[in-house]
Structure formats: structure tokens, C-alpha cells
Amino acid sequence: MGGGHHYNPEAEPKTAQDAKAMADAKLPLAYRDTCAHLLIDLNKCRRGTWWNPNKCGHERHTFEECEYNAYLQRIEAKVQENKVLAARKAAAAAAED
């Protein structure tokens, strides 16, 4: 079934992140990825609402969608890399014959 999903430009991973903003927000190094700009806002909301699970839903959804989009980008990059490696291997095998 599925469907009903719309494009959210806020949830796009960004490769250029502000290192000072991440340090000021005290993000652990493990979370300083392409979606850190959204995690900073999510953590501000969480702290402001005392980690109320009923609040910050939009921020959390946007962050999780960004993480998913980053995952899809990594998978697509791996697929492209595998295609290039397979083409090189095939070219090397053809050159040996």
C-alpha cells in the first residue's frame, strides 16, 4: 500500500555543518553527522519540555526522516561504487584475455 509520503525539504542531509554550533550544543561526536543541524533543534525542544514524549513530534519526525534520507544516500553511493568496481574488474578481465 504505502503512499501518502510527501517531500520534506527540511529533512535533507547537509554535508556542510557548523562545527561551532555542534560544540556549543554539546553534541556527542557520534551524532555529529549530516543531520546534526536538526538534532540541535530537537534537543533544545526536548530540554524545554522536560523530555515530554508528547512534545517535539515535528522536530523528531524531521530528524528521523533526515537520518533515513542520509541512509538512502549511503546505500545509493555503495551501489554506484559496486558498479564502478564491477566495471573495472570486467575491463581488467577483458584486458587479460
C-alpha positions in Angstrom: 0.0 0.0 0.0 2.1 2.9 1.2 1.9 6.2 -0.5 0.9 9.5 1.2 4.5 10.5 1.8 5.5 14.0 0.8 8.8 15.5 0.2 10.1 17.5 3.2 12.9 19.9 2.3 13.8 20.4 6.0 14.8 16.7 6.2 17.6 16.9 3.7 21.0 15.9 5.0 23.6 18.7 4.8 27.2 17.9 4.3 28.4 21.4 5.5 27.7 21.5 9.2 28.6 24.3 11.7 31.2 22.7 14.0 31.0 25.5 16.5 27.2 25.2 16.8 27.6 21.4 17.4 30.2 22.0 20.0 28.1 24.7 21.7 25.1 22.3 21.7 27.4 19.7 23.3 26.5 17.0 20.7 28.5 13.8 21.2 30.9 13.1 18.4 28.9 10.1 17.3 25.9 12.3 16.5 27.8 15.0 14.5 26.7 13.7 11.1 24.8 15.2 8.2 21.6 15.6 10.3 23.2 17.3 13.3 21.6 20.6 12.4 18.2 19.1 13.2 19.3 17.3 16.3 20.4 20.6 17.8 16.8 21.9 17.4 15.3 18.7 18.6 17.5 18.7 21.8 16.5 22.3 22.5 12.9 21.3 22.3 13.4 18.3 24.5 15.1 20.3 27.2 12.5 23.0 27.0 9.7 20.5 27.5 11.4 18.3 30.1 11.6 15.4 27.6 7.9 15.1 27.4 7.2 12.4 24.9 4.1 14.1 23.6 6.0 17.2 22.6 8.6 17.9 19.8 6.9 15.4 17.5 7.6 17.5 14.3 11.2 18.0 15.2 11.7 14.3 16.0 10.0 13.2 12.8 12.1 15.7 10.7 15.3 14.4 12.3 14.4 10.8 11.8 13.4 11.4 8.2 16.8 13.1 7.7 18.6 10.1 9.1 16.6 7.8 6.8 17.4 10.1 3.8 21.1 10.0 4.7 20.9 6.2 4.9 19.4 6.0 1.5 22.2 8.3 0.1 24.8 6.0 1.6 23.2 2.9 0.1 23.0 4.6 -3.3 26.7 5.6 -3.1 27.6 2.0 -2.2 25.6 0.7 -5.2 27.3 3.1 -7.5 30.7 2.2 -6.1 30.0 -1.5 -6.6 29.0 -0.8 -10.3 32.3 1.0 -10.8 34.3 -1.8 -9.2 32.5 -4.4 -11.3 33.2 -2.5 -14.5 36.9 -2.2 -13.6 37.0 -5.9 -12.8 35.3 -6.8 -16.1 37.7 -4.4 -18.0 40.7 -6.0 -16.3 39.5 -9.5 -17.1 38.9 -8.5 -20.8 42.4 -7.0 -21.0 44.0 -10.2 -19.7 42.3 -12.3 -22.5 
